[in-house]
Amino acid sequence: MASEHDHIECANRTQQTIGHLLKDKQVHSPWIATAAFYKAVHIVEAVFSNDSAVGHTSDHDSRELALKSARKYQNIYRNYSVLKRASTNARYLSQCRAFDEYMSPDVVVATLLKHHLHQVETSAKKHLSKTGASSLTSITALFQ
């Protein structure tokens, strides 16, 4: 089972991917949405690694249920679920153009990254170790 540190490293590497995709957000917005969700997955799993009641989840449904069931994760769940829904739309719509009609590249950046992913990060830091919280690179770093 991966540790908090392992998940934080994966989240940070995923953010590097988001940074590369942002160079051409008009083309890559569906994959930016997908990568944002998977960064959130790793952040949530890092949080769960510190929660003996959860520990680790093995699929999206059990992860979402664990978030939804615990009041302390309410804000994480609210924002995570938006990222999950956008990622699902990005991956399963038949054409990239259809995703752009669902959510424009500018909305992907402003809403998914700068708001929802940032909220997941901010809320998760309250449940991470001091080292984990300080090691997690914030999405806002890409826009400074």
N, C-alpha and C positions, 0 to 999 in steps of 0.2 A: 504494500500500500504506500502510495506517495505521501511524503511529508508536507507540512506547511511550506517549507523552503522550496521543495520541488514544484509545488503548484505556483508559488510566487514567481519562480524562474520561468515557468511556462507562460504565465500571464504576461510577464515582461517581454518575452520573446514574441508573443502574439502582438503586443503593442508595437514592436519594431516592424512587424509585417504590416500593421495598420498604417504606420508612418510611410512605408514604401507605397502602399496602395493609394494613400492620399495625394501622392504626386500627380495622379490622374484620376481624381474622384469622379469625374463625369463618366469614365469607362468602368471604374471598379467599385462603384457604390454598393452593388449587391454583395461583393466580397468584403467590403469594409463592414457592412452590417453583420455579416456572418462572423468575421473575425472579432468584432466587438462582443458578440454573444459568447464566443469561445473564450475570450479573455475573462468574461464574467463567470463562466463555468469554472475556470481555474481559481478565481478569487473565492467563489463559494466553496469549492472543495478545500481550499486553504483554511477557510473559516471552520468548516466541518471537521478538519483534522484536529482542531482544538476543542471540539464538542463531543464528549464521551457518549452523549445520547444519540448522536448521529454517526460520527466517525468518518464514514466514507459512503458515497452513493455510487451505484454502478450504472445508472441510466438517467435520462432526462426526467422521466416521470417521477422516480423516487426522489430525485434532487428537488424538483419543484414541490412535491408533497412535503418534504422536510422543511423547506423554506416557508411554505404556506402555513404549516402547522404550528410553527413557533412564533409567538408574538414578538420576540426579540429580533426576529429576522423580517419583520413586516415591511420595512422600507427597502431592504434588499430584494425581497420577493416582488414588490410592486414594480421596481425598475428592471429587475431580471426578466420578468414575464414580458415586458415590452420588447426587450432585446431578443428574447426567444422567438416571439411572434414575427418580428421583422426578419430574423435569420431564416425562419421557416419559409416565409414568403420569398425571400431572396433565393433560396435554394430550390424551391419547387414550382415557381412560376415558369411557364414554358419559354419565355423570352426575357432577356435582360430589360428590354424596353418596358415590359409590363411591370417590372419592379420599379423602374423610374416613375411610372404613373402612380404606383402605390406610395412611393416615397422618393422625392427628388434627392439628388446628391447633396444639396445644401441642407436639406432636412436631416439626412443621415448624419451629417457632421454636427449640426446644431442640436438636434434632439437626441439621437442615439449616443453619440460620443460625448458631447459637452454636457449633456444633462443626465441621461439614464445611466450610462457607464460610469460617469463621474459620481453619481449617487451611490451606485453599487460599491465603488471603491471607498468612498467616504464612510458609508455605513459599515462596510466590512472591517475597516481598520479598527473599529471599536472592539472587534472580536478576535483580532489577530494578536500574536505576541508583539512585544515592542520591536523586536528585530524584524518580524514579518511585516509589520505596518510600515516601518521605515524603509524596507527593501522594495515594497511595491511602488513601481513607477506610475505616477498619476497620468491619466490621459491628457490632462491639461498641459503636460510638458511638451506635447506635440504642437501646441499652438502658441508657445511663448517666443 
